[in-house]
Amino acid sequence: MSELELLRQVFAQVLVTEEVFAECTCRSDFAEAKPILEAAHNLLIHRCTTPASQFELALHVDSAEASAIAAAAEWACGVLMDDKAARRMAKNFGVASIGTVGVLVLAKQKKLLPSIKPLLDQLTQSGYFLGDKLMDSALAAVGEHQAA
């Protein structure tokens, strides 16, 4: 199961603003560009327009994150993002946010994954920073334990 298929099983609908879609698919160094294009083609994710309020937010976070926050605020839904500044901005606009680790925890709780530990390890090995406190709390939330 791909990461985007997992997202679709965890959440009823996955919307991606045009700015996020462009940022993810127009960069040659972004390994997930092809799967994102395929997910859009297979309707696992749906592209959506960005509300005008995005421009005000773009003064504080990058335009893709601003577009996601603006869309989530307008449609009264949550947003998936890992950047701390963007998550703070989302909170200031009354938008709930969840990060990659949170999605993995939800997927495990819904019995869509046998274990999240190998995925967390894979994230850290690829250069994704996950603090010990976050790792420990995620593993504890799903009944897995950090190896000493």
MODELLER restraints for C-alpha pairs under 7 A, 6 or more apart:
rsr = mdl.restraints
at = mdl.atoms
rsr.add(forms.Gaussian(group=physical.xy_distance, feature=features.Distance(at['CA:4:A'], at['CA:39:A']), mean=6.80, stdev=0.5))
rsr.add(forms.Gaussian(group=physical.xy_distance, feature=features.Distance(at['CA:4:A'], at['CA:44:A']), mean=6.96, stdev=0.5))
rsr.add(forms.Gaussian(group=physical.xy_distance, feature=features.Distance(at['CA:5:A'], at['CA:44:A']), mean=6.62, stdev=0.5))
rsr.add(forms.Gaussian(group=physical.xy_distance, feature=features.Distance(at['CA:8:A'], at['CA:14:A']), mean=6.35, stdev=0.5))
rsr.add(forms.Gaussian(group=physical.xy_distance, feature=features.Distance(at['CA:8:A'], at['CA:44:A']), mean=6.26, stdev=0.5))
rsr.add(forms.Gaussian(group=physical.xy_distance, feature=features.Distance(at['CA:10:A'], at['CA:106:A']), mean=6.90, stdev=0.5))
rsr.add(forms.Gaussian(group=physical.xy_distance, feature=features.Distance(at['CA:10:A'], at['CA:107:A']), mean=5.92, stdev=0.5))
rsr.add(forms.Gaussian(group=physical.xy_distance, feature=features.Distance(at['CA:14:A'], at['CA:45:A']), mean=4.98, stdev=0.5))
rsr.add(forms.Gaussian(group=physical.xy_distance, feature=features.Distance(at['CA:14:A'], at['CA:46:A']), mean=6.20, stdev=0.5))
rsr.add(forms.Gaussian(group=physical.xy_distance, feature=features.Distance(at['CA:15:A'], at['CA:45:A']), mean=5.76, stdev=0.5))
rsr.add(forms.Gaussian(group=physical.xy_distance, feature=features.Distance(at['CA:15:A'], at['CA:46:A']), mean=4.79, stdev=0.5))
rsr.add(forms.Gaussian(group=physical.xy_distance, feature=features.Distance(at['CA:15:A'], at['CA:47:A']), mean=5.75, stdev=0.5))
rsr.add(forms.Gaussian(group=physical.xy_distance, feature=features.Distance(at['CA:15:A'], at['CA:48:A']), mean=6.38, stdev=0.5))
rsr.add(forms.Gaussian(group=physical.xy_distance, feature=features.Distance(at['CA:16:A'], at['CA:45:A']), mean=6.76, stdev=0.5))
rsr.add(forms.Gaussian(group=physical.xy_distance, feature=features.Distance(at['CA:16:A'], at['CA:46:A']), mean=5.95, stdev=0.5))
rsr.add(forms.Gaussian(group=physical.xy_distance, feature=features.Distance(at['CA:16:A'], at['CA:47:A']), mean=4.79, stdev=0.5))
rsr.add(forms.Gaussian(group=physical.xy_distance, feature=features.Distance(at['CA:16:A'], at['CA:48:A']), mean=5.93, stdev=0.5))
rsr.add(forms.Gaussian(group=physical.xy_distance, feature=features.Distance(at['CA:17:A'], at['CA:47:A']), mean=5.55, stdev=0.5))
rsr.add(forms.Gaussian(group=physical.xy_distance, feature=features.Distance(at['CA:17:A'], at['CA:48:A']), mean=4.80, stdev=0.5))
rsr.add(forms.Gaussian(group=physical.xy_distance, feature=features.Distance(at['CA:17:A'], at['CA:49:A']), mean=5.63, stdev=0.5))
rsr.add(forms.Gaussian(group=physical.xy_distance, feature=features.Distance(at['CA:17:A'], at['CA:50:A']), mean=5.93, stdev=0.5))
rsr.add(forms.Gaussian(group=physical.xy_distance, feature=features.Distance(at['CA:17:A'], at['CA:67:A']), mean=6.43, stdev=0.5))
rsr.add(forms.Gaussian(group=physical.xy_distance, feature=features.Distance(at['CA:17:A'], at['CA:68:A']), mean=6.21, stdev=0.5))
rsr.add(forms.Gaussian(group=physical.xy_distance, feature=features.Distance(at['CA:18:A'], at['CA:47:A']), mean=6.21, stdev=0.5))
rsr.add(forms.Gaussian(group=physical.xy_distance, feature=features.Distance(at['CA:18:A'], at['CA:48:A']), mean=6.17, stdev=0.5))
rsr.add(forms.Gaussian(group=physical.xy_distance, feature=features.Distance(at['CA:18:A'], at['CA:49:A']), mean=5.99, stdev=0.5))
rsr.add(forms.Gaussian(group=physical.xy_distance, feature=features.Distance(at['CA:18:A'], at['CA:50:A']), mean=7.00, stdev=0.5))
rsr.add(forms.Gaussian(group=physical.xy_distance, feature=features.Distance(at['CA:19:A'], at['CA:63:A']), mean=6.85, stdev=0.5))
rsr.add(forms.Gaussian(group=physical.xy_distance, feature=features.Distance(at['CA:19:A'], at['CA:64:A']), mean=4.89, stdev=0.5))
rsr.add(forms.Gaussian(group=physical.xy_distance, feature=features.Distance(at['CA:19:A'], at['CA:67:A']), mean=6.56, stdev=0.5))
rsr.add(forms.Gaussian(group=physical.xy_distance, feature=features.Distance(at['CA:20:A'], at['CA:64:A']), mean=4.67, stdev=0.5))
rsr.add(forms.Gaussian(group=physical.xy_distance, feature=features.Distance(at['CA:23:A'], at['CA:64:A']), mean=6.96, stdev=0.5))
rsr.add(forms.Gaussian(group=physical.xy_distance, feature=features.Distance(at['CA:24:A'], at['CA:30:A']), mean=6.63, stdev=0.5))
rsr.add(forms.Gaussian(group=physical.xy_distance, feature=features.Distance(at['CA:24:A'], at['CA:33:A']), mean=5.71, stdev=0.5))
rsr.add(forms.Gaussian(group=physical.xy_distance, feature=features.Distance(at['CA:25:A'], at['CA:33:A']), mean=4.39, stdev=0.5))
rsr.add(forms.Gaussian(group=physical.xy_distance, feature=features.Distance(at['CA:25:A'], at['CA:37:A']), mean=6.99, stdev=0.5))
rsr.add(forms.Gaussian(group=physical.xy_distance, feature=features.Distance(at['CA:39:A'], at['CA:45:A']), mean=5.82, stdev=0.5))
rsr.add(forms.Gaussian(group=physical.xy_distance, feature=features.Distance(at['CA:40:A'], at['CA:46:A']), mean=6.12, stdev=0.5))
rsr.add(forms.Gaussian(group=physical.xy_distance, feature=features.Distance(at['CA:50:A'], at['CA:67:A']), mean=5.60, stdev=0.5))
rsr.add(forms.Gaussian(group=physical.xy_distance, feature=features.Distance(at['CA:50:A'], at['CA:70:A']), mean=6.95, stdev=0.5))
rsr.add(forms.Gaussian(group=physical.xy_distance, feature=features.Distance(at['CA:50:A'], at['CA:71:A']), mean=5.77, stdev=0.5))
rsr.add(forms.Gaussian(group=physical.xy_distance, feature=features.Distance(at['CA:51:A'], at['CA:70:A']), mean=6.04, stdev=0.5))
rsr.add(forms.Gaussian(group=physical.xy_distance, feature=features.Distance(at['CA:51:A'], at['CA:71:A']), mean=5.94, stdev=0.5))
rsr.add(forms.Gaussian(group=physical.xy_distance, feature=features.Distance(at['CA:53:A'], at['CA:70:A']), mean=5.92, stdev=0.5))
rsr.add(forms.Gaussian(group=physical.xy_distance, feature=features.Distance(at['CA:54:A'], at['CA:66:A']), mean=5.26, stdev=0.5))
rsr.add(forms.Gaussian(group=physical.xy_distance, feature=features.Distance(at['CA:54:A'], at['CA:67:A']), mean=4.98, stdev=0.5))
rsr.add(forms.Gaussian(group=physical.xy_distance, feature=features.Distance(at['CA:54:A'], at['CA:70:A']), mean=5.18, stdev=0.5))
rsr.add(forms.Gaussian(group=physical.xy_distance, feature=features.Distance(at['CA:57:A'], at['CA:66:A']), mean=5.14, stdev=0.5))
rsr.add(forms.Gaussian(group=physical.xy_distance, feature=features.Distance(at['CA:58:A'], at['CA:66:A']), mean=5.18, stdev=0.5))
rsr.add(forms.Gaussian(group=physical.xy_distance, feature=features.Distance(at['CA:61:A'], at['CA:86:A']), mean=6.03, stdev=0.5))
rsr.add(forms.Gaussian(group=physical.xy_distance, feature=features.Distance(at['CA:65:A'], at['CA:86:A']), mean=6.46, stdev=0.5))
rsr.add(forms.Gaussian(group=physical.xy_distance, feature=features.Distance(at['CA:68:A'], at['CA:79:A']), mean=6.69, stdev=0.5))
rsr.add(forms.Gaussian(group=physical.xy_distance, feature=features.Distance(at['CA:69:A'], at['CA:79:A']), mean=6.65, stdev=0.5))
rsr.add(forms.Gaussian(group=physical.xy_distance, feature=features.Distance(at['CA:69:A'], at['CA:90:A']), mean=5.70, stdev=0.5))
rsr.add(forms.Gaussian(group=physical.xy_distance, feature=features.Distance(at['CA:72:A'], at['CA:78:A']), mean=5.71, stdev=0.5))
rsr.add(forms.Gaussian(group=physical.xy_distance, feature=features.Distance(at['CA:72:A'], at['CA:79:A']), mean=6.12, stdev=0.5))
rsr.add(forms.Gaussian(group=physical.xy_distance, feature=features.Distance(at['CA:72:A'], at['CA:95:A']), mean=6.49, stdev=0.5))
rsr.add(forms.Gaussian(group=physical.xy_distance, feature=features.Distance(at['CA:73:A'], at['CA:93:A']), mean=6.81, stdev=0.5))
rsr.add(forms.Gaussian(group=physical.xy_distance, feature=features.Distance(at['CA:73:A'], at['CA:95:A']), mean=5.79, stdev=0.5))
rsr.add(forms.Gaussian(group=physical.xy_distance, feature=features.Distance(at['CA:77:A'], at['CA:95:A']), mean=6.98, stdev=0.5))
rsr.add(forms.Gaussian(group=physical.xy_distance, feature=features.Distance(at['CA:78:A'], at['CA:95:A']), mean=5.76, stdev=0.5))
rsr.add(forms.Gaussian(group=physical.xy_distance, feature=features.Distance(at['CA:78:A'], at['CA:96:A']), mean=4.70, stdev=0.5))
rsr.add(forms.Gaussian(group=physical.xy_distance, feature=features.Distance(at['CA:78:A'], at['CA:97:A']), mean=5.43, stdev=0.5))
rsr.add(forms.Gaussian(group=physical.xy_distance, feature=features.Distance(at['CA:79:A'], at['CA:96:A']), mean=6.36, stdev=0.5))
rsr.add(forms.Gaussian(group=physical.xy_distance, feature=features.Distance(at['CA:79:A'], at['CA:97:A']), mean=4.75, stdev=0.5))
rsr.add(forms.Gaussian(group=physical.xy_distance, feature=features.Distance(at['CA:79:A'], at['CA:98:A']), mean=6.39, stdev=0.5))
rsr.add(forms.Gaussian(group=physical.xy_distance, feature=features.Distance(at['CA:80:A'], at['CA:97:A']), mean=5.67, stdev=0.5))
rsr.add(forms.Gaussian(group=physical.xy_distance, feature=features.Distance(at['CA:80:A'], at['CA:98:A']), mean=5.00, stdev=0.5))
rsr.add(forms.Gaussian(group=physical.xy_distance, feature=features.Distance(at['CA:80:A'], at['CA:99:A']), mean=5.54, stdev=0.5))
rsr.add(forms.Gaussian(group=physical.xy_distance, feature=features.Distance(at['CA:81:A'], at['CA:87:A']), mean=6.77, stdev=0.5))
rsr.add(forms.Gaussian(group=physical.xy_distance, feature=features.Distance(at['CA:81:A'], at['CA:97:A']), mean=6.70, stdev=0.5))
rsr.add(forms.Gaussian(group=physical.xy_distance, feature=features.Distance(at['CA:81:A'], at['CA:98:A']), mean=6.28, stdev=0.5))
rsr.add(forms.Gaussian(group=physical.xy_distance, feature=features.Distance(at['CA:81:A'], at['CA:99:A']), mean=5.11, stdev=0.5))
rsr.add(forms.Gaussian(group=physical.xy_distance, feature=features.Distance(at['CA:82:A'], at['CA:99:A']), mean=4.82, stdev=0.5))
rsr.add(forms.Gaussian(group=physical.xy_distance, feature=features.Distance(at['CA:82:A'], at['CA:100:A']), mean=6.62, stdev=0.5))
rsr.add(forms.Gaussian(group=physical.xy_distance, feature=features.Distance(at['CA:87:A'], at['CA:97:A']), mean=6.29, stdev=0.5))
rsr.add(forms.Gaussian(group=physical.xy_distance, feature=features.Distance(at['CA:90:A'], at['CA:96:A']), mean=6.78, stdev=0.5))
rsr.add(forms.Gaussian(group=physical.xy_distance, feature=features.Distance(at['CA:90:A'], at['CA:97:A']), mean=6.89, stdev=0.5))
rsr.add(forms.Gaussian(group=physical.xy_distance, feature=features.Distance(at['CA:104:A'], at['CA:116:A']), mean=6.35, stdev=0.5))
rsr.add(forms.Gaussian(group=physical.xy_distance, feature=features.Distance(at['CA:105:A'], at['CA:138:A']), mean=6.36, stdev=0.5))
rsr.add(forms.Gaussian(group=physical.xy_distance, feature=features.Distance(at['CA:105:A'], at['CA:142:A']), mean=6.46, stdev=0.5))
rsr.add(forms.Gaussian(group=physical.xy_distance, feature=features.Distance(at['CA:107:A'], at['CA:113:A']), mean=6.01, stdev=0.5))
rsr.add(forms.Gaussian(group=physical.xy_distance, feature=features.Distance(at['CA:108:A'], at['CA:114:A']), mean=6.61, stdev=0.5))
rsr.add(forms.Gaussian(group=physical.xy_distance, feature=features.Distance(at['CA:108:A'], at['CA:115:A']), mean=6.61, stdev=0.5))
rsr.add(forms.Gaussian(group=physical.xy_distance, feature=features.Distance(at['CA:108:A'], at['CA:116:A']), mean=6.84, stdev=0.5))
rsr.add(forms.Gaussian(group=physical.xy_distance, feature=features.Distance(at['CA:108:A'], at['CA:142:A']), mean=6.66, stdev=0.5))
rsr.add(forms.Gaussian(group=physical.xy_distance, feature=features.Distance(at['CA:109:A'], at['CA:142:A']), mean=6.46, stdev=0.5))
rsr.add(forms.Gaussian(group=physical.xy_distance, feature=features.Distance(at['CA:124:A'], at['CA:130:A']), mean=6.51, stdev=0.5))
rsr.add(forms.Gaussian(group=physical.xy_distance, feature=features.Distance(at['CA:136:A'], at['CA:146:A']), mean=6.27, stdev=0.5))
rsr.add(forms.Gaussian(group=physical.xy_distance, feature=features.Distance(at['CA:139:A'], at['CA:145:A']), mean=5.58, stdev=0.5))
rsr.add(forms.Gaussian(group=physical.xy_distance, feature=features.Distance(at['CA:139:A'], at['CA:146:A']), mean=6.75, stdev=0.5))
